[in-house]
């Protein structure tokens, strides 16, 4: 199936699977506000790299968030949708599944090093049918090597498959400020608290409390990137004060929210050295 890339204000069809090259790239033409790309799939894997703004990628069993200077890797033939929050600028790379042996096998968010960033920018300037066996091929090989070793970041919200747990996820996503206790949530979806806890661990590998806090990290990044203040986001997510929210965020990503976003935006503007952000590590206690 061909891939349709939404530009602002033009929509252009780009049939990536018909290009007879191991890698095809699009330049940073996805610049717009709150764009959305419907669910689709293509044979080639895709790397969606955010220069600025927050990107979201959704597949059947999860949501991935892509802050500036990160990218989401989407394996080939995996149905997915994507959208941008606020003003966004991004690059797309489409890769044949057998282009390199150590590419990620699953959907994931990765940190983009300065070298990988420059390789992506250079590849985006190549003609669609660049010459095989030449300078472009050598650069593409280096790009794939860097992509294979890029660190994975845990900016992922798993979505359970069980219909009752999916209903729970939908209700939490609809109202993330809801402070209902776990036992009451279990009653709402027709399960015992123990059964709900056990099934959540089986399906998504997280406790209810950890899953809800991971949701708050993702939602807060989306809103703060749009320009909302830390205080506003904290209150909208149901925290009694800003300090409680900041403490949660710092434990999750290793930095307070304002510094996290500032460091990302500075790196995006300067193209300078980017430090890897620790994965989200949250307590399993509810």
N, C-alpha and C positions, 0 to 999 in steps of 0.2 A: 504494500500500500504506500502511496506517495505521502511525503511529509509536507504539510502546509505551514509555512512560517508567517506569523502575523507581524506586519510592520506597521508603523504609525506614520501616515494614515493609510498605507497601501497594503493589500494582502496579496502575496505572491506565492504561486505553487512552485515547489522545489522538489523534484522527484529524485531523491538522494540514491535510491536503489538502482537507478539506471546509469549512474556515473561509473565508468569502468576504471576506477582507481581505488586503492585500499583505504584512502582517507579523503574526505571532502570537507571543506570548511566554508562557513558563512561569516562575513565580516560583522562588526558590531552595528547591525542595522535595526535590531529590535530595541529601539529607543521610544518609549512611550509611557503612558500612565495606566496602570491597572488593566493590562491586556490579558487575554485568556486564549488558550489553544485547546480545542476540544480533544477528547480521547482519540488516539490514533496509534498506529504502529508502523514500523518499517524493518526490513531485514537487517540493516546496518545498526550497530550500536550508536548511541549518541552521548556526547559530552556537552552539557549546557553550562557555560561559564559566566558568572556574574561579575561585571566590571563595577557596576553600582546598582543599588536596589536589591530587594529581596525577591528571589524566585522560589516557586513551589512546584514540586513534581509529585503527582499522585498516581499510584498504581492500585491494584485491587486490595493489597494488604498493607498499605503504608503510605505515609506522606513524608516527603523529604523537603527540608528547607535549605536554601542556598544563599547565605549571606555574601556580601562583596568579597572578592578574592577567593571564593570557593566555587566548586563546580559539582554538578550531579552527573553521575554516570548511569546510563540507562541501557541495559543489555538489549541486543537485537531481538525483534519480534515480541517485545513486551509492551502490551497496550498501556498507554500512559497519557495523562493530560498535564498541561503546564500553565502557569499564570505568573504574572509579575505584580508585585505590590509597590505602589508609588512609582516614581520615575526610575526606570530601569534601562540598563545598557548591557548587552550580553553577546557572547560569541557562541556559535554552534559548530561542533566537530562531529562528523559522521564517519564511523569506522567499520570496516568489514570484520565480521566476527573472528576470522582466522588471520587478521593482520599481524597479531603478536600473540605469543603463548601465555603471557602472564597478566593479561588485562583482567579487570574485576569481573567476576562471574555473576554478581548480584547488583541490584540497584544500590548506590551508596553516594554519600556526599564526601568529596575529597578537598583537601587544601591545595591550592595552586601556588607552587614556588615561583620565585622571580624568573627562573630559567624556563619553566613550563609556560608561564605567562607569555614570555617573549616568543617562544616557539609557536604558541597558539596565534599570536598576533601576526607573525610572519606567514604562517600557513594560510591564514584567512585572506592574504593578498595573492595567493597563487591562482593562476587560471584554473578553471574547472578541469580541463584536460592537460595538466602539467606533464612535461616530458618524463617518461619512465627512464630510470637509470641515471638520472642527472642530479644536480644540486638539490632540487626539490625532494627527490626520493630520499636522499641522505638526511635532510632535515626532518622529514616525516619519520624516519626510522629513529632518530634521536628523540623526537616528540613522543613516540610510542614507548620508548624506554623510560622516559621521565613519567609518563602517565602510569606505567606499570608499577612504579615504586612510590607514587604519591600517597601521603598519609590519609587514611580514612577518618572522618569526623562523625561523631555520633549525634547528628542533627536530624533524627529520624523519629517519627511518631508511628509506631506499628498499629495497624487496624486489625482487630480480630475477625475471624471468619464466621464463628458461631453467630447465628441470627440474634440471639439474646444479647450477646456482648456487642454486636454491631449496633443494636438499638441503644445500649449504654453509651457507646462511643458517639453516636449521633446526638444524644441528649447532652453530653458533656461539651461537644463542639458547638451546639446551639446555645448553650449557656455555661461558659467556663467559670463563671463566678459562683455557680451553685455549690454550696458547702455541705450538701447533704452527706450524712455519714454513709460509710460503705454498706452497712447492714440495710439501711433504707433503700439504697440504690439496688441492692440484690432483690429486695421485695418488689420494687418497681418492675423488674424484668423477669419476675417469676422464678427466682433461684434462691437457694439458701446462701448465706454469706460465705460459708466454707466452700461450697461448690463454685461460687463465682470466683473466689480467690484462687482456687486450684486450677480452674479452667483458664483464667487470665495468665497464670504462670505457664501453663502448657502451650497456649496459643501465641503469646507475645513475649514471654520471658520476663514479665514485669509484674510487680504488685500494683494494686489499684492506686495507692498513693504515689508511687513513682511515675506511673503512666499519666496521672493528672498533673503532676509537676512538670513533666516533660512537655505536655501540652501547653502549659503556661509559659515555658521558655520560648517555644516556637511562636506562640501568639504575640508575646511581648516583643520579639525581634521584628515581626512583621509590622507592628504598630509604631515602634520607635523609629524604624527606618522611614516611615511616612512622615516623621517629624513630631509625633506625640511625645510629651515629656514623660520622664520616668514616673513622676508623681501621678500623672493622669493614667498611665498604663497600670500602675500598681492598684489604684482605686477601681479601675474598670475590671480588673481581674479578681476583685474581691478581697484584696489585702487591706488590713486595718490601717496600715501606715507604710510609708515608702521603705523604711529600714528593713521590714520583714521581707518585702519583695526583693530588695537588693541583696540581702543575705542568701535567699534562695537562688538567685541568679548567679552570684559569685561562686557558690558551691557547685553549680551546674557547669559553668564554662571557665572558671578560674579567674574571672575578672568581673568587676561591677559593670552593669549594663552600659553606662555612659562611656567608660574607657574601652570596653569591647568594641562598640560601634565607632568610636573615635579612631582607634587603631586601624580598624578596617578601612575607614574612609581615607585616612592618611596614606595608607598603602596603595589604595586605588588611585589617589591623586598623584602620588609621586612615582609609583612603579618601583618603589624601593623594596628593601628586604622585608619579607613577610614571615612572621613567626607562626608556627603551627599552634592552633588552638586546641587545648585538651578536649577530649571527648566528654560528653555529658556523663557525669557519674553522680547518681542520686541515691540517697538512702532508700532501702527497701521497706523502711518503716512507714506505716500509713500515718 
